[in-house]
Amino acid sequence: MVNDFLRGLSYFDGVIKKNNQLWNMTRFTTLLEENNHTERIIDILKIDIEGSEYEAIPDMIYNGNLKNVRQISFETHNNTILSLEGYYSIYWLLTNNNFVCVASEDWPHLGCARKNEEGTYEIYCYVFTFINMKYAVK
C-alpha cells in the first residue's frame, strides 16, 4: 500500500508561511499515530521535503520513528555549507542507529542545477538511500 500525505513533513505540527503560501506541517510521529502505524513495519519511506529534511529526519530518529522502517530514501539540497553540515549530521545519526547507506546519486532535475562562474552547471540535489540493518537478510 502506498500512502501520500498532502502535508509538509517537519519537526513540529503547525502552519508555516513560505513563499507567500501557508503550509500545514506535520511531524512523522503524528502521521504514524493518526494512521495507526506506530508499530507497523514500513518497507520504504521516500521523502522529498525541500530542505526540511535537516530538521525532520533527526526528529524521526530521536523519537524512535525509524525503528520499523526497512529503507529510507531522501533528497538533500546541498547548496550551502549549513546544508552540508545538516547532511553529515543526518548521515551520522542514521549510521549510529543501525542504518547503512547503500546508494547515493546526484539528481539533475530542473531546479537542482545552476550555472557556475565557468558557465557549467553544478548539481546540488542528491538522493540517498539507507537500509535498516535490523531487517537485513542474514
N, CA, C and O atoms as a MOPAC input file, in Angstrom:
PM7 MOZYME 1SCF
protein

 N      0.84400 1    -1.16400 1     0.00000 1
 C      0.00000 1     0.00000 1     0.00000 1
 C      0.90000 1     1.24000 1     0.00000 1
 O      1.89600 1     1.29500 1     0.72100 1
 N      0.54300 1     2.20700 1    -0.79700 1
 C      1.27400 1     3.46800 1    -0.86700 1
 C      0.40300 1     4.56200 1    -0.29400 1
 O     -0.75700 1     4.71100 1    -0.67900 1
 N      0.96100 1     5.32700 1     0.62700 1
 C      0.25200 1     6.46800 1     1.19500 1
 C      0.98900 1     7.74200 1     0.81900 1
 O      2.21300 1     7.81500 1     0.92200 1
 N      0.25100 1     8.72400 1     0.39300 1
 C      0.80400 1    10.02400 1     0.05800 1
 C      0.01700 1    11.04800 1     0.87100 1
 O     -1.21200 1    11.08200 1     0.81500 1
 N      0.72800 1    11.87900 1     1.62400 1
 C      0.07100 1    12.82500 1     2.50100 1
 C      0.25400 1    14.23900 1     1.97100 1
 O      1.36100 1    14.63000 1     1.60300 1
 N     -0.81300 1    14.99000 1     1.93200 1
 C     -0.75900 1    16.35400 1     1.42000 1
 C     -0.43700 1    17.34500 1     2.53500 1
 O     -1.13000 1    18.34400 1     2.73200 1
 N      0.62300 1    17.03700 1     3.24800 1
 C      1.11500 1    17.90400 1     4.31300 1
 C      2.63200 1    17.92900 1     4.23500 1
 O      3.26100 1    17.00200 1     3.72600 1
 N      3.19600 1    18.99000 1     4.74100 1
 C      4.65200 1    19.04700 1     4.81100 1
 C      5.13800 1    18.26300 1     6.00700 1
 O      4.49900 1    18.26500 1     7.05900 1
 N      6.25600 1    17.59800 1     5.85300 1
 C      6.85500 1    16.84900 1     6.94300 1
 C      7.87200 1    17.74800 1     7.63100 1
 O      8.71900 1    18.36000 1     6.97900 1
 N      7.78000 1    17.82100 1     8.94900 1
 C      8.63800 1    18.74200 1     9.68400 1
 C      8.94000 1    18.17800 1    11.06200 1
 O      8.60800 1    17.03200 1    11.36300 1
 N      9.56600 1    18.98800 1    11.88500 1
 C      9.85600 1    18.61800 1    13.26400 1
 C      8.81500 1    19.18600 1    14.22500 1
 O      8.98700 1    19.10900 1    15.44200 1
 N      7.72400 1    19.76100 1    13.68100 1
 C      6.65600 1    20.30600 1    14.51800 1
 C      5.32300 1    20.15800 1    13.78800 1
 O      5.28400 1    19.98800 1    12.56900 1
 N      4.24700 1    20.22300 1    14.54200 1
 C      2.89800 1    20.24600 1    13.97800 1
 C      2.43700 1    21.69500 1    13.97800 1
 O      2.47800 1    22.35900 1    15.01300 1
 N      2.00300 1    22.18500 1    12.83800 1
 C      1.53300 1    23.56500 1    12.77800 1
 C      1.54100 1    24.08800 1    11.35400 1
 O      1.63400 1    23.32100 1    10.39600 1
 N      1.44300 1    25.38200 1    11.23100 1
 C      1.37300 1    26.03900 1     9.92400 1
 C      2.54800 1    26.99800 1     9.79500 1
 O      2.89700 1    27.70700 1    10.73900 1
 N      3.15000 1    27.00900 1     8.61500 1
 C      4.19200 1    27.98800 1     8.32700 1
 C      3.83200 1    28.72700 1     7.04300 1
 O      3.05800 1    28.23700 1     6.22100 1
 N      4.40100 1    29.89600 1     6.89400 1
 C      4.21500 1    30.65000 1     5.66300 1
 C      5.54700 1    30.66200 1     4.93100 1
 O      6.56000 1    31.11600 1     5.46400 1
 N      5.53100 1    30.15400 1     3.69700 1
 C      6.73600 1    30.11100 1     2.87700 1
 C      6.35600 1    30.50300 1     1.46300 1
 O      5.41500 1    29.95600 1     0.88800 1
 N      7.09700 1    31.45800 1     0.90300 1
 C      6.81400 1    31.95200 1    -0.45400 1
 C      5.36700 1    32.42100 1    -0.59600 1
 O      4.69800 1    32.12000 1    -1.58400 1
 N      4.89400 1    33.16800 1     0.41400 1
 C      3.52400 1    33.70700 1     0.43000 1
 C      2.44400 1    32.63600 1     0.36800 1
 O      1.33500 1    32.90200 1    -0.09500 1
 N      2.75200 1    31.44700 1     0.82400 1
 C      1.78300 1    30.35600 1     0.84600 1
 C      1.80800 1    29.70500 1     2.22300 1
 O      2.87400 1    29.55200 1     2.82000 1
 N      0.64000 1    29.32200 1     2.73000 1
 C      0.55300 1    28.63200 1     4.01300 1
 C      0.70200 1    27.13400 1     3.79300 1
 O      0.11400 1    26.56300 1     2.87500 1
 N      1.50100 1    26.50600 1     4.65300 1
 C      1.75000 1    25.06700 1     4.56400 1
 C      1.39700 1    24.41400 1     5.89600 1
 O      1.83300 1    24.86700 1     6.95400 1
 N      0.60200 1    23.34500 1     5.83500 1
 C      0.31900 1    22.54000 1     7.01800 1
 C      1.48500 1    21.58000 1     7.21600 1
 O      1.77500 1    20.75000 1     6.35400 1
 N      2.13900 1    21.70100 1     8.34600 1
 C      3.30800 1    20.87700 1     8.64500 1
 C      2.94900 1    19.85000 1     9.71000 1
 O      2.16400 1    20.12300 1    10.61800 1
 N      3.53800 1    18.66100 1     9.58100 1
 C      3.24000 1    17.56400 1    10.48600 1
 C      4.50600 1    16.79200 1    10.81300 1
 O      5.33900 1    16.55500 1     9.93800 1
 N      4.64800 1    16.40600 1    12.05600 1
 C      5.75200 1    15.53100 1    12.45900 1
 C      5.43700 1    14.11500 1    11.99800 1
 O      4.27300 1    13.72800 1    11.89100 1
 N      6.47600 1    13.35700 1    11.73100 1
 C      6.30200 1    11.96100 1    11.33000 1
 C      5.62100 1    11.17000 1    12.43600 1
 O      4.82100 1    10.27300 1    12.16700 1
 N      5.94100 1    11.50700 1    13.68600 1
 C      5.27800 1    10.87900 1    14.83400 1
 C      3.75900 1    11.02100 1    14.72600 1
 O      3.02500 1    10.06100 1    14.96100 1
 N      3.30000 1    12.19600 1    14.37700 1
 C      1.86700 1    12.46100 1    14.24900 1
 C      1.26200 1    11.63100 1    13.12600 1
 O      0.19000 1    11.05100 1    13.29500 1
 N      1.94000 1    11.56700 1    11.97700 1
 C      1.42800 1    10.74800 1    10.86200 1
 C      1.31200 1     9.28400 1    11.26900 1
 O      0.31800 1     8.62900 1    10.95400 1
 N      2.31000 1     8.77400 1    11.96100 1
 C      2.25900 1     7.37800 1    12.40900 1
 C      1.08100 1     7.14600 1    13.35200 1
 O      0.35400 1     6.16200 1    13.21800 1
 N      0.90000 1     8.05300 1    14.30000 1
 C     -0.19200 1     7.90900 1    15.27400 1
 C     -1.55600 1     8.02600 1    14.60700 1
 O     -2.44800 1     7.22500 1    14.88700 1
 N     -1.73500 1     9.01000 1    13.72900 1
 C     -3.02400 1     9.21100 1    13.05600 1
 C     -3.42900 1     8.02800 1    12.18300 1
 O     -4.61700 1     7.78500 1    11.96800 1
 N     -2.44800 1     7.30000 1    11.68500 1
 C     -2.73000 1     6.18100 1    10.77700 1
 C     -2.51100 1     4.81800 1    11.42200 1
 O     -2.43900 1     3.80300 1    10.73000 1
 N     -2.40500 1     4.79800 1    12.75200 1
 C     -2.19600 1     3.55500 1    13.49800 1
 C     -1.01100 1     2.75500 1    12.96100 1
 O     -1.09600 1     1.53700 1    12.80000 1
 N      0.09500 1     3.45200 1    12.68600 1
 C      1.28700 1     2.81600 1    12.13800 1
 C      2.45800 1     2.82000 1    13.11900 1
 O      3.59400 1     2.57900 1    12.70900 1
 N      2.21500 1     3.08400 1    14.38500 1
 C      3.32500 1     3.21900 1    15.32100 1
 C      4.12900 1     1.92700 1    15.46000 1
 O      5.32400 1     1.98500 1    15.75000 1
 N      3.51600 1     0.78100 1    15.26300 1
 C      4.22600 1    -0.49500 1    15.36300 1
 C      4.30200 1    -1.22700 1    14.02600 1
 O      4.85500 1    -2.32400 1    13.95000 1
 N      3.76200 1    -0.64000 1    12.99500 1
 C      3.73700 1    -1.28300 1    11.67400 1
 C      5.09400 1    -1.15500 1    10.98700 1
 O      5.73400 1    -0.10600 1    11.07000 1
 N      5.53400 1    -2.20400 1    10.31500 1
 C      6.77400 1    -2.16200 1     9.54700 1
 C      6.50900 1    -1.41600 1     8.24700 1
 O      5.54500 1    -1.70200 1     7.53600 1
 N      7.36900 1    -0.46500 1     7.94900 1
 C      7.28200 1     0.31500 1     6.71900 1
 C      8.43100 1    -0.13500 1     5.82500 1
 O      9.59900 1     0.01400 1     6.18600 1
 N      8.10200 1    -0.68200 1     4.66400 1
 C      9.13800 1    -1.20800 1     3.77700 1
 C     10.00700 1    -0.09800 1     3.19600 1
 O     11.23300 1    -0.16700 1     3.27800 1
 N      9.39100 1     0.91400 1     2.61500 1
 C     10.14100 1     2.00800 1     2.00200 1
 C      9.52000 1     3.33500 1     2.40800 1
 O      8.31700 1     3.54500 1     2.25200 1
 N     10.34500 1     4.21900 1     2.92600 1
 C      9.91300 1     5.56900 1     3.24700 1
 C     10.69600 1     6.50900 1     2.33600 1
 O     11.90700 1     6.66300 1     2.49300 1
 N     10.01300 1     7.13100 1     1.39200 1
 C     10.63300 1     8.06000 1     0.44100 1
 C     10.14600 1     9.45100 1     0.77700 1
 O      8.94600 1     9.72200 1     0.75000 1
 N     11.07600 1    10.33100 1     1.09500 1
 C     10.68500 1    11.69300 1     1.43600 1
 C     11.44600 1    12.69800 1     0.57900 1
 O     12.63600 1    12.54300 1     0.30500 1
 N     10.72600 1    13.72300 1     0.17200 1
 C     11.28400 1    14.84700 1    -0.57700 1
 C     10.61900 1    16.08000 1     0.00700 1
 O      9.51200 1    16.44400 1    -0.39000 1
 N     11.29100 1    16.71900 1     0.94400 1
 C     10.62800 1    17.77500 1     1.70500 1
 C     11.36500 1    19.11500 1     1.61000 1
 O     11.29300 1    19.94600 1     2.51600 1
 N     12.06300 1    19.30200 1     0.50900 1
 C     12.60700 1    20.60500 1     0.09800 1
 C     13.34300 1    21.36700 1     1.18700 1
 O     13.02200 1    22.52100 1     1.47100 1
 N     14.32100 1    20.72800 1     1.79100 1
 C     15.14700 1    21.39500 1     2.78500 1
 C     14.75100 1    21.12600 1     4.22100 1
 O     15.55200 1    21.35900 1     5.12600 1
 N     13.55600 1    20.64800 1     4.46000 1
 C     13.12200 1    20.34800 1     5.83600 1
 C     13.71200 1    19.04600 1     6.35400 1
 O     13.55100 1    18.71400 1     7.52800 1
 N     14.40600 1    18.29600 1     5.47200 1
 C     14.99700 1    17.02500 1     5.89800 1
 C     15.99800 1    17.21500 1     7.03500 1
 O     16.18900 1    16.31500 1     7.85300 1
 N     16.63700 1    18.38400 1     7.08800 1
 C     17.66800 1    18.61100 1     8.09600 1
 C     17.10700 1    18.72000 1     9.50800 1
 O     17.83500 1    18.50700 1    10.47800 1
 N     15.83000 1    19.04700 1     9.63800 1
 C     15.19000 1    19.04600 1    10.95400 1
 C     14.29200 1    17.82300 1    11.14900 1
 O     14.23000 1    17.26900 1    12.24600 1
 N     13.59800 1    17.40000 1    10.09100 1
 C     12.60800 1    16.32500 1    10.22100 1
 C     13.25500 1    14.96100 1    10.46800 1
 O     12.78200 1    14.20800 1    11.31900 1
 N     14.32400 1    14.62700 1     9.74100 1
 C     14.92900 1    13.30200 1     9.91100 1
 C     15.54900 1    13.14000 1    11.30000 1
 O     15.33800 1    12.09800 1    11.92100 1
 N     16.30300 1    14.11700 1    11.82000 1
 C     16.76300 1    13.96300 1    13.21000 1
 C     15.61000 1    13.80200 1    14.20000 1
 O     15.71500 1    13.01900 1    15.14400 1
 N     14.50500 1    14.53900 1    13.99600 1
 C     13.33400 1    14.38800 1    14.86700 1
 C     12.79900 1    12.96100 1    14.80000 1
 O     12.42000 1    12.39300 1    15.82400 1
 N     12.76600 1    12.38100 1    13.60600 1
 C     12.29300 1    10.99600 1    13.43800 1
 C     13.19100 1    10.02000 1    14.19500 1
 O     12.71000 1     9.08200 1    14.83100 1
 N     14.49800 1    10.25300 1    14.11700 1
 C     15.44600 1     9.35800 1    14.78700 1
 C     15.33500 1     9.49600 1    16.30000 1
 O     15.23000 1     8.49500 1    17.01000 1
 N     15.35700 1    10.72500 1    16.79500 1
 C     15.30100 1    10.95100 1    18.24500 1
 C     14.02400 1    10.39200 1    18.87200 1
 O     14.02700 1     9.99800 1    20.03800 1
 N     12.93000 1    10.35600 1    18.10100 1
 C     11.66600 1     9.83200 1    18.61400 1
 C     11.45900 1     8.35000 1    18.33900 1
 O     10.39600 1     7.81100 1    18.64600 1
 N     12.45200 1     7.68600 1    17.76800 1
 C     12.35200 1     6.24800 1    17.50700 1
 C     11.42500 1     5.90200 1    16.36200 1
 O     11.01600 1     4.74900 1    16.23100 1
 N     11.07900 1     6.88100 1    15.51900 1
 C     10.12200 1     6.64900 1    14.44500 1
 C     10.65600 1     5.78900 1    13.30900 1
 O      9.87400 1     5.26600 1    12.51400 1
 N     11.96900 1     5.63500 1    13.21800 1
 C     12.53300 1     4.86200 1    12.10600 1
 C     12.86200 1     3.42300 1    12.48700 1
 O     13.40500 1     2.67300 1    11.67500 1
 N     12.54000 1     3.03700 1    13.70800 1
 C     12.88900 1     1.68800 1    14.16100 1
 C     12.22000 1     0.60200 1    13.33200 1
 O     12.75600 1    -0.50000 1    13.21200 1
 N     11.05000 1     0.89600 1    12.75700 1
 C     10.33600 1    -0.09100 1    11.94400 1
 C     10.36100 1     0.24100 1    10.45300 1
 O      9.54900 1    -0.27100 1     9.68200 1
 N     11.29600 1     1.09900 1    10.05400 1
 C     11.45200 1     1.44100 1     8.64200 1
 C     12.60200 1     0.60900 1     8.09100 1
 O     13.72400 1     0.67900 1     8.59100 1
 N     12.31700 1    -0.18100 1     7.05500 1
 C     13.35000 1    -1.02500 1     6.44600 1
 C     14.31100 1    -0.21800 1     5.57800 1
 O     15.51800 1    -0.45900 1     5.57600 1
 N     13.75800 1     0.74100 1     4.84500 1
 C     14.57000 1     1.53400 1     3.92800 1
 C     14.04900 1     2.96200 1     3.90100 1
 O     12.84000 1     3.19000 1     3.86000 1
 N     14.97100 1     3.92300 1     3.92500 1
 C     14.59100 1     5.32800 1     3.81400 1
 C     15.39900 1     5.95200 1     2.67700 1
 O     16.61600 1     5.78500 1     2.59600 1
 N     14.70300 1     6.66800 1     1.80800 1
 C     15.34900 1     7.42000 1     0.73000 1
 C     14.91600 1     8.86900 1     0.87300 1
 O     13.75000 1     9.16300 1     1.13800 1
 N     15.87200 1     9.76800 1     0.69200 1
 C     15.54100 1    11.18200 1     0.82100 1
 C     16.43700 1    12.01800 1    -0.08100 1
 O     17.55600 1    11.63200 1    -0.41800 1
 N     15.91000 1    13.16300 1    -0.45400 1
 C     16.64200 1    14.12600 1    -1.26900 1
 C     17.20500 1    15.19600 1    -0.35000 1
 O     16.53700 1    15.64100 1     0.58300 1
 N     18.44400 1    15.60700 1    -0.62100 1
 C     19.03100 1    16.72100 1     0.11000 1
 C     19.32000 1    17.85100 1    -0.86500 1
 O     19.47300 1    17.63800 1    -2.06800 1
 N     19.38900 1    19.02600 1    -0.32900 1
 C     19.67000 1    20.22100 1    -1.11000 1
 C     20.95300 1    20.82600 1    -0.56100 1
 O     20.92300 1    21.61700 1     0.38200 1
 N     22.07200 1    20.45000 1    -1.15400 1
 C     23.38100 1    20.86300 1    -0.64100 1
 C     23.86200 1    22.12600 1    -1.33300 1
 O     24.86400 1    22.11300 1    -2.04800 1
 N     23.14800 1    23.20300 1    -1.11500 1
 C     23.52800 1    24.45000 1    -1.77000 1
 C     24.15200 1    25.46400 1    -0.81200 1
 O     24.46300 1    26.58200 1    -1.22200 1
 N     24.33700 1    25.10100 1     0.42900 1
 C     25.03200 1    25.97200 1     1.37700 1
 C     25.87400 1    25.10900 1     2.29800 1
 O     25.66300 1    23.90000 1     2.39400 1
 N     26.81800 1    25.72800 1     2.96900 1
 C     27.64600 1    24.99800 1     3.92300 1
 C     26.79300 1    24.45100 1     5.06600 1
 O     27.09500 1    23.38300 1     5.59800 1
 N     25.73000 1    25.16700 1     5.45400 1
 C     24.84900 1    24.68000 1     6.51900 1
 C     24.14100 1    23.40600 1     6.10100 1
 O     23.96100 1    22.50500 1     6.92100 1
 N     23.73100 1    23.31000 1     4.82300 1
 C     23.05600 1    22.08500 1     4.40100 1
 C     24.03400 1    20.92400 1     4.31200 1
 O     23.63500 1    19.77900 1     4.52600 1
 N     25.31100 1    21.18100 1     4.00100 1
 C     26.30900 1    20.11200 1     4.04400 1
 C     26.48200 1    19.61100 1     5.47100 1
 O     26.55900 1    18.40400 1     5.70300 1
 N     26.54200 1    20.52500 1     6.41800 1
 C     26.62700 1    20.12200 1     7.82300 1
 C     25.38100 1    19.34400 1     8.22600 1
 O     25.47100 1    18.37100 1     8.97400 1
 N     24.22200 1    19.76800 1     7.73400 1
 C     22.98200 1    19.05100 1     8.02500 1
 C     22.99700 1    17.64200 1     7.48100 1
 O     22.55300 1    16.70800 1     8.14900 1
 N     23.51400 1    17.47900 1     6.25300 1
 C     23.59300 1    16.12800 1     5.67400 1
 C     24.51000 1    15.24400 1     6.51200 1
 O     24.15400 1    14.10700 1     6.82400 1
 N     25.69400 1    15.75400 1     6.88000 1
 C     26.61800 1    14.94000 1     7.67800 1
 C     26.00900 1    14.57400 1     9.01800 1
 O     26.25300 1    13.48500 1     9.53700 1
 N     25.22400 1    15.46700 1     9.57700 1
 C     24.52700 1    15.17300 1    10.82900 1
 C     23.51600 1    14.03800 1    10.62400 1
 O     23.44400 1    13.11600 1    11.43600 1
 N     22.74100 1    14.10700 1     9.54200 1
 C     21.78500 1    13.03900 1     9.22900 1
 C     22.51700 1    11.72200 1     9.00600 1
 O     22.11000 1    10.68400 1     9.52700 1
 N     23.58900 1    11.76600 1     8.23400 1
 C     24.36700 1    10.55100 1     7.94900 1
 C     24.85400 1     9.92500 1     9.25400 1
 O     24.71200 1     8.72000 1     9.46600 1
 N     25.42600 1    10.75400 1    10.12400 1
 C     25.93600 1    10.25400 1    11.39400 1
 C     24.80900 1     9.65400 1    12.23500 1
 O     24.96300 1     8.56600 1    12.79000 1
 N     23.68400 1    10.35300 1    12.33200 1
 C     22.55800 1     9.84700 1    13.12600 1
 C     22.03700 1     8.51500 1    12.59000 1
 O     21.78400 1     7.58900 1    13.36100 1
 N     21.87700 1     8.41900 1    11.26000 1
 C     21.37300 1     7.17300 1    10.67800 1
 C     22.35800 1     6.02900 1    10.87900 1
 O     21.95900 1     4.93800 1    11.28700 1
 N     23.64500 1     6.26300 1    10.59700 1
 C     24.61800 1     5.17100 1    10.73200 1
 C     24.80600 1     4.75400 1    12.18600 1
 O     25.17200 1     3.61100 1    12.45800 1
 N     24.56000 1     5.66500 1    13.12100 1
 C     24.65100 1     5.30300 1    14.53200 1
 C     23.34900 1     4.72800 1    15.07200 1
 O     23.24200 1     4.42900 1    16.26100 1
 N     22.36200 1     4.57300 1    14.19700 1
 C     21.08600 1     3.96200 1    14.57200 1
 C     20.75200 1     2.79800 1    13.65000 1
 O     19.59700 1     2.58000 1    13.28200 1
 N     21.80300 1     2.05000 1    13.28300 1
 C     21.65300 1     0.77800 1    12.58900 1
 C     21.32300 1     0.89100 1    11.10300 1
 O     20.87600 1    -0.09000 1    10.50900 1
 N     21.52700 1     2.04300 1    10.49000 1
 C     21.29600 1     2.20400 1     9.05900 1
 C     22.62400 1     2.24600 1     8.31300 1
 O     23.63500 1     2.70500 1     8.84500 1
 N     22.60700 1     1.76200 1     7.07400 1
 C     23.77700 1     1.78300 1     6.20200 1
 C     23.37300 1     2.43400 1     4.89100 1
 O     22.32500 1     2.12100 1     4.32500 1
 N     24.21500 1     3.34400 1     4.41300 1
 C     23.95600 1     3.99400 1     3.12600 1
 C     24.29100 1     2.99700 1     2.01500 1
 O     25.41500 1     2.50300 1     1.93100 1
 N     23.30800 1     2.70800 1     1.16700 1
 C     23.51300 1     1.73700 1     0.09000 1
 C     23.49800 1     2.37700 1    -1.29400 1
 O     23.87900 1     1.73600 1    -2.27400 1
 N     23.06600 1     3.62400 1    -1.38700 1
 C     23.04200 1     4.28300 1    -2.69500 1
 C     23.02300 1     5.79500 1    -2.50400 1
 O     22.44000 1     6.32200 1    -1.55700 1
 N     23.67800 1     6.46600 1    -3.43100 1
 C     23.60600 1     7.92300 1    -3.49100 1
 C     23.79300 1     8.32400 1    -4.94000 1
 O     24.57100 1     7.72100 1    -5.67800 1
 N     23.06700 1     9.34800 1    -5.32800 1
 C     23.19500 1     9.81900 1    -6.70400 1
 C     22.81500 1    11.28400 1    -6.77900 1
 O     22.01100 1    11.78400 1    -5.99200 1
 N     23.42000 1    11.96100 1    -7.75400 1
 C     23.00200 1    13.34000 1    -7.95600 1
 C     21.67000 1    13.32700 1    -8.67300 1
 O     21.31400 1    12.35400 1    -9.33800 1
 N     20.96300 1    14.38700 1    -8.53400 1
 C     19.58300 1    14.46100 1    -9.00800 1
 C     19.45400 1    15.69500 1    -9.89000 1
 O     19.05800 1    16.75500 1    -9.40500 1
 N     19.78100 1    15.57900 1   -11.18200 1
 C     19.88700 1    16.77400 1   -12.04000 1
 C     18.56800 1    17.24900 1   -12.64600 1
 O     18.54600 1    17.69200 1   -13.79400 1
 N     17.48100 1    17.16500 1   -11.90200 1
 C     16.22800 1    17.64500 1   -12.46600 1
 C     16.15300 1    19.16300 1   -12.41400 1
 O     16.93800 1    19.81500 1   -11.72500 1
 N     15.21900 1    19.70100 1   -13.13500 1
 C     15.05500 1    21.14500 1   -13.22100 1
 C     14.95400 1    21.76800 1   -11.82900 1
 O     14.17400 1    21.31300 1   -10.99200 1
 N     15.72100 1    22.77400 1   -11.60000 1
 C     15.68500 1    23.45400 1   -10.31000 1
 C     16.78200 1    23.00200 1    -9.37300 1
 O     17.02400 1    23.65800 1    -8.35900 1
 N     17.45700 1    21.89800 1    -9.67800 1
 C     18.53500 1    21.40700 1    -8.81600 1
 C     19.89700 1    21.55500 1    -9.48300 1
 O     20.86200 1    20.90200 1    -9.08700 1
 N     19.96900 1    22.39100 1   -10.46600 1
 C     21.25900 1    22.67800 1   -11.09600 1
 C     21.30800 1    24.17600 1   -11.35400 1
 O     20.29400 1    24.80900 1   -11.64700 1
 N     22.49300 1    24.71700 1   -11.24000 1
 C     22.64100 1    26.14500 1   -11.52000 1
 C     23.98000 1    26.35700 1   -12.21300 1
 O     24.92000 1    25.58000 1   -12.04800 1
 N     24.03700 1    27.41500 1   -12.98000 1
 C     25.25600 1    27.74200 1   -13.70500 1
 C     26.26800 1    28.36300 1   -12.75600 1
 O     25.94300 1    29.26600 1   -11.98400 1
 N     27.48900 1    27.87300 1   -12.82100 1
 C     28.54100 1    28.46400 1   -12.00100 1
 C     29.30700 1    29.51300 1   -12.80700 1
 O     28.94300 1    29.81400 1   -13.94400 1
 N     30.35600 1    30.06100 1   -12.22600 1
 C     31.10800 1    31.13300 1   -12.88000 1
 C     31.77200 1    30.69200 1   -14.17300 1
 O     32.00000 1    31.51100 1   -15.06400 1
 N     32.08400 1    29.40300 1   -14.28600 1
 C     32.72000 1    28.87700 1   -15.50100 1
 C     31.71000 1    28.59300 1   -16.60900 1
 O     32.09600 1    28.22700 1   -17.71900 1
 N     30.43200 1    28.75600 1   -16.32100 1
 C     29.39800 1    28.51900 1   -17.31300 1
 C     28.90300 1    27.08400 1   -17.38100 1
 O     28.05300 1    26.75900 1   -18.21000 1
 N     29.43100 1    26.21700 1   -16.50900 1
 C     28.93000 1    24.84700 1   -16.44400 1
 C     27.91500 1    24.75600 1   -15.31800 1
 O     27.80800 1    25.65500 1   -14.48500 1
 N     27.18200 1    23.67200 1   -15.30700 1
 C     26.13300 1    23.51800 1   -14.29900 1
 C     26.61700 1    22.69900 1   -13.11700 1
 O     27.29000 1    21.68100 1   -13.27800 1
 N     26.26000 1    23.16200 1   -11.92600 1
 C     26.51600 1    22.43700 1   -10.69100 1
 C     25.20100 1    21.83200 1   -10.21800 1
 O     24.16100 1    22.49100 1   -10.21600 1
 N     25.26600 1    20.59200 1    -9.82500 1
 C     24.08300 1    19.92800 1    -9.27500 1
 C     24.18400 1    19.99400 1    -7.76100 1
 O     25.22700 1    19.67400 1    -7.19000 1
 N     23.10100 1    20.41000 1    -7.10800 1
 C     23.15500 1    20.49800 1    -5.65800 1
 C     22.04600 1    19.72000 1    -4.96500 1
 O     21.81600 1    19.90800 1    -3.77000 1
 N     21.36100 1    18.85700 1    -5.68700 1
 C     20.39500 1    17.94300 1    -5.07100 1
 C     20.93100 1    16.52000 1    -5.20500 1
 O     21.44800 1    16.12400 1    -6.25000 1
 N     20.79600 1    15.78200 1    -4.14000 1
 C     21.26900 1    14.40100 1    -4.13900 1
 C     20.21300 1    13.52600 1    -3.47000 1
 O     19.48600 1    13.97000 1    -2.58100 1
 N     20.14600 1    12.28600 1    -3.91500 1
 C     19.22300 1    11.32200 1    -3.32200 1
 C     20.05600 1    10.24100 1    -2.63700 1
 O     20.98200 1     9.68400 1    -3.22800 1
 N     19.71300 1     9.95700 1    -1.38900 1
 C     20.41300 1     8.94100 1    -0.60700 1
 C     19.43200 1     7.86100 1    -0.18500 1
 O     18.26900 1     8.14300 1     0.10500 1
 N     19.90300 1     6.63900 1    -0.15500 1
 C     19.09500 1     5.52000 1     0.31400 1
 C     19.86700 1     4.77700 1     1.39500 1
 O     21.01800 1     4.38400 1     1.20700 1
 N     19.20800 1     4.59800 1     2.51900 1
 C     19.77600 1     3.86600 1     3.64600 1
 C     18.87600 1     2.67500 1     3.95000 1
 O     17.65400 1     2.76500 1     3.83000 1
 N     19.48400 1     1.56000 1     4.34500 1
 C     18.68900 1     0.41900 1     4.79800 1
 C     18.95000 1     0.19200 1     6.28400 1
 O     20.04100 1     0.45500 1     6.78900 1
 N     17.92800 1    -0.29900 1     6.96600 1
 C     17.98200 1    -0.60600 1     8.37700 1
 C     18.54600 1    -2.02500 1     8.51700 1
 O     17.90600 1    -2.99000 1     8.10000 1
 N     19.72200 1    -2.15200 1     9.09400 1
 C     20.37500 1    -3.46600 1     9.20800 1
 C     19.59600 1    -4.42300 1    10.10000 1
 O     19.84300 1    -5.62900 1    10.07400 1
 N     18.67900 1    -3.91600 1    10.87200 1
 C     17.80400 1    -4.76300 1    11.69000 1
 C     17.03300 1    -5.73600 1    10.79600 1
 O     16.70400 1    -6.84700 1    11.21000 1
 N     16.74900 1    -5.30000 1     9.56200 1
 C     15.95000 1    -6.10700 1     8.63700 1
 C     16.79100 1    -6.73000 1     7.51400 1
 O     16.23600 1    -7.32000 1     6.58700 1
 N     18.10700 1    -6.60600 1     7.58500 1
 C     18.95700 1    -7.16100 1     6.53300 1
 C     18.87800 1    -8.68900 1     6.53300 1
 O     18.78900 1    -9.32700 1     7.58200 1
 N     18.91200 1    -9.24400 1     5.34200 1
 C     18.89500 1   -10.71000 1     5.21200 1
 C     20.25200 1   -11.23700 1     5.66300 1
 O     21.30300 1   -10.76600 1     5.22900 1
 N     20.19500 1   -12.22300 1     6.54000 1
 C     21.44100 1   -12.78000 1     7.07700 1
 C     21.73900 1   -14.13800 1     6.49700 1
 O     22.75100 1   -14.74800 1     6.84200 1

